[in-house]
Amino acid sequence: MLARISRIAVIGLGRIGLPHALVLADSGFTVYGVDKNAELVESLRRGRPPFYEPGMAGLLRRYLGERFYPTTVLGEAVRGADAVSINIGTIVDRDKRTRIDNLMGLIDSLVSIGLDGKLVILRTTVPLGTTERIRDYIERRTGMREGRDFYIAYMPERLVEGRAIEEERRLPKIIGAFTDESYRLASEIASVIGGPVIRASSPTEAELVKLIDNSWRQLTFAFANDIALLAETRGLDAVHAIRLANTAYPRNNIPLPSYGVSGYCLSKDPYILEQAFNEVRDRRGFGSIWYYGRLVNDYMVRYAVDLLTSLLEKHHGGRGPVCVLGLSYKENIDDFRLSHGVEMANTLYERGLGVRVYDPYISPGSPYTDPRRFLHEGVEAAESIEKCLEDSAAAAVTVRHREFVALEESGAVHRVIDKMRKPAIIVDGWRVFESLKHRSDVIYRGVGYGGR
């Protein structure tokens, strides 16, 4: 039995693992941060965060070499730790099946290093029953018993990028454990970090909570997007109708529609949850509501591309180039994984159009913040919005970055749009540049708005 946890190995120093590791260090723990990306680890050792997260750079400067030690050597970190926090990602393949090969490979490595007396905390999004599968696997491999010889708990991460540090300290910590001792050890860490500590009935219930979070969130956007598609068929403005429905009516909090509901979690978690729904699906003959909601959101990128290409055909003989404004999956962050903007740029390029992209959060050459590793080689990354729009026949606005909003609010958007060929086609996924719809030399389309 562990008397007290003081040293933690955090495996995976990505968008979730790195803020988690630094908050642990700020909470008084000695943290060994492990990542197989040597370039990332070297950057951290030099005090340079690989991506932007408010408050993270200051924590790195404060605790590097004091309570935070980044390394690529898994064995060294795990052997010196009382607890291991796993923060690596899972993959959903082309057939919408979840692959946890990398997670099970890590568990194999941990077993080889030795888990006797250690607490293992899983924070990775996984299919239901994965924590139980891992417990059974470790017991079979080692002959040890969970809750006596080693300890395991599932504690879902529920952070949003851009507020990860603050939310890590404040949000409830849900813990699923098989035994009271495993819960006690996990809650010891959670209570020091901050936020309410809540025990789930089992690790599987805690896994379900994580999948509920993102499946529910993307489903609300899917509702708005289907309303937008309906409104367009009736010549109505979906955004105006949704705002009317929300106004002074406390039972409604309907989000606005968009061409992209994407990102590393919202894009894959509903499909992970759907795997657990197979028995119900087979019995009743159709899938879950969150599954169909995800299909709606996946469709919106193709819908936007179809709209843009049809407008190009009508007004410019099907020729570009096209400027895609915004590549991150949401506003004011530098994460381009599973982004609808990236997918839109690649799809337009595959249809034979010249494509330029611009995002103010691109950091060329960075392993985390350079989206060009996700783009076709022929897609050109412009250094400014002016360069992206210059002589373009069309533009697709995918994200409400503050730089884009400032252009609209200042009126400067009209100056940059003047650089486009006329009529300038604007397919605006967030109504960022809505003032353009009044210009006679602009063909403006927003989600759920047919325009002229």
C-alpha positions in Angstrom: 0.0 0.0 0.0 1.3 3.4 -1.0 1.5 5.8 2.0 1.6 8.9 -0.1 2.0 9.7 -3.8 4.7 12.3 -4.5 6.2 11.3 -7.9 4.1 10.9 -11.0 5.1 9.8 -14.5 2.9 11.5 -17.1 3.0 9.6 -20.4 2.0 11.7 -23.4 2.9 15.4 -23.5 0.4 16.6 -26.0 -2.5 19.0 -25.8 -3.9 17.3 -22.6 -0.9 15.6 -21.1 1.4 18.6 -21.0 -1.0 21.0 -19.2 -1.9 18.1 -16.8 1.8 17.5 -16.1 2.5 21.1 -15.4 -0.5 21.6 -13.1 0.6 18.5 -11.2 4.0 20.1 -10.8 2.3 23.3 -9.7 0.4 21.2 -7.1 3.5 20.0 -5.5 4.2 16.7 -7.2 7.5 15.7 -8.8 6.6 15.0 -12.4 8.5 13.0 -15.0 7.0 13.9 -18.4 7.4 11.2 -21.0 6.9 11.5 -24.8 8.4 9.5 -27.6 8.8 12.7 -29.7 12.4 13.6 -29.2 12.0 17.0 -30.9 9.1 17.8 -28.5 11.1 16.8 -25.4 14.1 18.8 -26.5 11.9 21.8 -27.0 10.5 21.4 -23.5 14.0 21.0 -22.0 14.9 24.4 -23.5 11.8 25.9 -21.9 9.8 26.3 -25.2 6.2 25.0 -25.2 5.4 23.1 -28.4 1.9 24.8 -28.7 0.1 27.7 -27.1 -2.1 27.3 -24.0 -2.7 30.2 -21.6 -0.5 30.0 -18.5 1.5 27.0 -19.7 4.7 28.8 -20.6 5.0 30.4 -17.2 4.5 27.0 -15.5 7.1 25.5 -17.7 9.7 28.2 -16.9 8.9 27.9 -13.2 9.1 24.1 -12.7 11.5 22.9 -15.4 14.3 21.1 -13.7 12.7 21.7 -10.3 9.5 19.6 -10.3 9.1 18.9 -14.0 11.5 16.6 -15.9 10.7 15.9 -19.6 12.2 12.7 -21.1 11.9 10.2 -23.8 13.0 7.3 -21.5 9.9 5.5 -20.3 11.6 3.0 -18.0 13.6 5.7 -16.1 10.5 7.8 -15.5 8.2 4.9 -14.5 10.6 3.2 -12.2 11.1 6.4 -10.2 7.3 7.2 -9.9 4.6 6.2 -7.5 1.9 6.7 -10.1 1.6 6.6 -13.9 -0.9 8.9 -15.7 -1.6 7.8 -19.3 -2.5 10.6 -21.7 -2.0 9.2 -25.2 -4.6 9.3 -27.9 -6.7 6.7 -29.5 -7.4 6.3 -33.2 -10.7 5.8 -35.1 -9.9 4.2 -38.5 -11.6 4.7 -41.9 -14.2 2.1 -40.9 -15.1 4.1 -37.7 -13.6 1.4 -35.5 -11.4 2.3 -32.5 -7.9 1.1 -32.4 -6.2 0.9 -29.0 -3.0 -0.9 -30.3 -0.8 1.9 -29.1 -2.4 1.9 -25.6 -2.0 -1.9 -25.2 1.5 -1.6 -26.5 2.2 0.9 -23.8 0.7 -1.4 -21.1 3.0 -4.1 -22.3 5.9 -1.8 -21.8 4.7 -0.8 -18.4 4.3 -4.4 -17.3 7.9 -5.1 -18.5 9.2 -2.2 -16.5 7.2 -3.2 -13.4 4.0 -1.9 -11.9 4.3 -3.5 -8.4 2.9 -1.1 -5.9 2.1 1.6 -8.5 -1.1 3.4 -9.3 -2.0 3.6 -13.0 -4.4 6.3 -14.0 -6.0 6.1 -17.5 -7.1 9.5 -18.9 -7.3 8.4 -22.5 -10.7 8.2 -24.3 -11.4 4.5 -24.8 -14.1 2.1 -25.7 -16.3 1.0 -22.8 -14.7 -1.8 -20.8 -11.1 -0.9 -21.7 -10.0 -0.3 -18.1 -11.3 -3.7 -17.1 -9.6 -5.3 -20.0 -6.3 -3.7 -19.0 -6.7 -4.7 -15.4 -7.3 -8.4 -16.4 -4.4 -8.3 -18.8 -2.0 -7.0 -16.2 -3.2 -9.6 -13.7 -2.8 -12.4 -16.3 0.7 -11.3 -17.3 2.1 -10.7 -13.8 0.1 -12.8 -11.4 -0.4 -9.6 -9.4 -3.8 -8.6 -8.0 -5.3 -5.2 -8.6 -6.1 -3.4 -5.4 -3.4 -5.3 -3.5 -0.3 -5.4 -5.7 -1.0 -2.6 -8.1 -3.8 -0.1 -8.5 -5.7 1.2 -11.5 -8.4 3.9 -12.0 -10.0 5.7 -14.9 -10.2 9.5 -14.6 -11.5 11.1 -17.8 -9.9 14.3 -19.0 -12.6 16.8 -19.8 -10.6 19.9 -20.7 -11.2 22.4 -23.5 -8.2 23.8 -25.4 -7.6 27.4 -24.6 -8.7 26.9 -21.0 -6.9 23.7 -20.1 -4.8 25.0 -17.2 -7.7 26.7 -15.5 -10.1 23.8 -16.1 -7.6 21.2 -14.9 -7.7 23.0 -11.5 -11.4 23.7 -11.4 -13.5 21.0 -13.1 -14.9 17.9 -11.3 -12.6 14.9 -11.2 -14.6 11.8 -11.9 -12.8 8.6 -10.8 -13.8 5.1 -11.6 -12.0 2.4 -9.6 -12.4 -1.3 -8.9 -11.3 -1.1 -5.2 -11.5 1.4 -2.4 -7.7 1.6 -2.2 -7.3 2.5 -5.8 -10.0 5.2 -5.5 -8.2 6.5 -2.4 -4.9 6.8 -4.2 -6.4 8.4 -7.3 -8.5 10.8 -5.2 -5.4 11.9 -3.3 -4.0 13.2 -6.5 -7.3 14.7 -7.8 -8.0 16.5 -4.5 -4.6 18.2 -4.5 -5.1 19.5 -8.1 -8.5 21.0 -7.3 -12.2 20.7 -8.2 -14.8 18.4 -6.7 -13.8 14.7 -6.6 -16.7 12.3 -7.6 -16.6 8.5 -7.5 -18.2 6.7 -10.4 -19.7 3.3 -9.7 -17.1 1.6 -11.9 -14.3 2.5 -14.4 -16.7 1.6 -17.2 -19.2 4.2 -16.0 -16.4 6.8 -15.9 -15.4 5.8 -19.4 -19.0 6.4 -20.4 -19.1 9.9 -18.9 -16.2 10.9 -21.1 -17.9 9.6 -24.2 -21.2 11.3 -23.2 -19.5 14.7 -22.9 -18.3 15.0 -26.5 -21.1 12.9 -28.1 -23.7 15.2 -26.5 -21.9 18.4 -27.5 -21.5 17.5 -31.1 -25.2 16.3 -31.2 -26.4 19.8 -30.3 -24.4 21.3 -33.2 -25.9 18.6 -35.5 -29.4 19.7 -34.6 -28.5 23.3 -35.6 -27.0 22.2 -38.8 -30.0 20.2 -39.9 -32.2 23.3 -39.1 -29.8 25.3 -41.3 -30.3 22.8 -44.2 -34.0 22.9 -43.8 -34.1 26.7 -43.6 -32.3 27.0 -46.9 -34.9 24.9 -48.7 -37.6 27.3 -47.5 -35.7 30.5 -48.2 -35.4 31.3 -44.4 -32.4 32.4 -42.4 -31.6 29.7 -39.8 -29.4 31.9 -37.6 -32.2 34.4 -37.3 -34.8 31.7 -36.5 -32.5 30.0 -33.9 -31.9 33.4 -32.2 -35.6 34.0 -32.1 -36.2 30.5 -30.6 -33.5 31.2 -27.9 -34.6 34.8 -27.0 -36.0 35.1 -23.5 -37.0 31.4 -23.6 -35.1 29.6 -20.8 -35.7 26.1 -22.1 -33.7 26.7 -25.3 -29.9 27.1 -25.7 -29.6 26.1 -29.3 -26.1 26.7 -30.8 -25.6 28.3 -34.2 -24.9 26.1 -37.2 -21.6 25.9 -39.0 -19.7 24.1 -41.8 -17.4 22.4 -39.3 -17.9 20.5 -36.1 -14.5 18.9 -35.8 -11.4 18.4 -33.8 -9.6 15.5 -32.2 -12.4 14.7 -29.7 -15.7 15.7 -31.3 -14.9 13.9 -34.6 -14.1 10.5 -33.1 -15.8 10.1 -29.7 -19.3 9.5 -31.0 -18.0 6.7 -33.2 -16.2 5.2 -30.1 -19.5 5.3 -28.2 -21.4 3.8 -31.1 -19.4 0.6 -30.8 -21.0 0.0 -27.4 -24.4 0.6 -29.0 -24.1 -2.3 -31.4 -26.4 -4.7 -29.4 -29.1 -2.0 -29.3 -28.7 -1.1 -32.9 -29.0 -4.8 -34.0 -32.1 -5.3 -31.9 -34.0 -2.3 -33.0 -32.6 -1.9 -36.6 -31.0 1.5 -36.5 -28.1 3.3 -34.8 -27.9 5.9 -32.1 -28.9 9.5 -32.3 -25.3 10.6 -31.6 -24.1 8.5 -34.5 -26.5 10.1 -37.0 -25.6 13.5 -35.5 -22.0 12.8 -36.3 -22.9 11.9 -39.8 -24.7 15.3 -40.1 -21.6 17.1 -39.0 -19.3 15.1 -41.2 -21.6 15.9 -44.2 -21.4 19.7 -43.6 -17.9 19.9 -45.1 -19.0 18.2 -48.2 -22.0 20.4 -48.4 -19.9 23.5 -48.1 -17.5 22.2 -50.8 -20.4 21.4 -53.1 -21.8 24.8 -52.6 -18.6 26.6 -53.3 -17.7 24.5 -56.4 -21.2 25.1 -57.9 -20.9 28.8 -57.3 -17.5 28.8 -59.0 -19.0 26.9 -61.9 -21.8 29.4 -62.3 -19.8 32.6 -61.9 -16.1 31.7 -62.8 -16.4 28.8 -65.2 -15.4 26.4 -62.4 -12.0 28.0 -61.9 -10.3 29.1 -58.7 -8.1 29.8 -56.9 -9.9 29.4 -53.6 -8.7 30.8 -50.3 -9.6 28.8 -47.1 -9.6 31.1 -44.1 -9.0 29.2 -40.9 -7.5 25.7 -40.5 -7.8 25.1 -36.7 -10.8 23.2 -35.5 -12.1 26.1 -33.4 -11.4 29.8 -32.9 -8.1 31.2 -31.5 -6.2 28.0 -31.0 -3.4 26.3 -32.9 -4.7 22.7 -33.1 -5.3 21.4 -36.7 -5.9 17.7 -36.0 -9.1 16.3 -37.6 -10.0 19.9 -38.6 -12.8 20.7 -41.0 -10.8 23.5 -42.5 -8.0 21.1 -43.4 -10.5 18.6 -44.8 -12.2 21.4 -46.8 -8.8 22.5 -48.3 -7.8 19.0 -49.2 -11.2 18.2 -50.8 -11.2 21.4 -52.9 -7.7 20.5 -54.1 -8.8 17.0 -54.9 -11.5 18.5 -57.1 -8.8 20.1 -59.2 -8.9 23.7 -57.8 -6.0 25.8 -56.8 -6.1 26.2 -53.1 -4.5 28.6 -50.7 -4.9 28.6 -46.9 -4.4 31.1 -44.2 -4.5 30.7 -40.4 -2.9 33.2 -38.0 -1.9 30.3 -35.7 0.3 28.4 -38.1 3.9 28.0 -36.9 5.9 26.7 -39.8 8.1 23.7 -39.0 6.5 23.0 -35.6 5.6 19.3 -35.0 2.3 20.5 -33.3 1.3 23.8 -34.9 2.2 23.4 -38.6 -0.9 22.1 -40.4 1.0 21.5 -43.7 1.7 17.9 -42.5 -2.0 17.3 -42.9 -2.4 19.1 -46.3 -1.8 18.0 -49.8 1.6 19.2 -51.0 -0.1 21.4 -53.7 -2.0 23.4 -51.2 -0.3 26.8 -50.7 0.0 28.3 -47.2 -0.3 32.1 -47.5 1.6 34.4 -45.0 -1.4 36.8 -44.7 -5.1 37.1 -45.4 -4.3 39.6 -48.1 -2.0 37.2 -49.9 -4.5 34.4 -49.6 -7.3 36.5 -51.0 -5.3 38.2 -53.8 -6.8 37.3 -57.2 -8.9 34.5 -55.6 -12.3 33.8 -57.1 -13.7 32.4 -53.8 -13.1 32.2 -50.1 -14.3 29.8 -47.4 -14.4 31.1 -43.9 -14.2 28.1 -41.4 -13.4 29.6 -38.0 -14.2 32.8 -36.0 -10.6 33.7 -35.3 -10.3 37.1 -33.5 -8.3 38.4 -36.4 -11.2 37.7 -38.8 -13.8 39.2 -36.4 -11.7 42.3 -36.0 -11.6 42.8 -39.8 -15.4 42.7 -39.9 -15.8 45.0 -36.9 -13.4 47.6 -38.2 -14.8 47.5 -41.8 -11.3 46.5 -43.1 -12.8 43.3 -44.6 -14.1 45.4 -47.5 -10.5 46.5 -48.3 -9.1 42.9 -48.4 -12.1 41.6 -50.3 -11.3 44.2 -53.0 -8.2 42.1 -53.8 -10.5 39.2 -55.0 -11.7 38.6 -58.5 -15.3 39.7 -59.1 -17.9 38.6 -58.3 -16.2 37.5 -55.1 -17.7 34.3 -53.8 -17.7 34.1 -50.0 -18.9 30.8 -48.3 -18.9 31.9 -44.6 -19.2 29.1 -42.1 -19.7 31.4 -39.1 -21.3 34.6 -40.6 -18.0 36.3 -39.7 -18.1 38.7 -42.7 -21.8 39.1 -42.9 -21.6 42.8 -43.9 -20.4 41.5 -47.3 -23.8 40.2 -48.2 -24.9 43.8 -49.0 -22.2 44.3 -51.7 -23.3 43.9 -55.3 -19.9 42.5 -56.4 -20.0 39.7 -53.7 -21.9 36.4 -53.8 -22.3 35.7 -50.1 -23.5 32.4 -48.5 -23.7 31.6 -44.8 -24.9 28.4 -43.2 -28.6 28.3 -43.4 -28.8 31.5 -45.5 -29.3 31.3 -49.3 -28.5 35.0 -50.1 -28.9 36.2 -53.6 
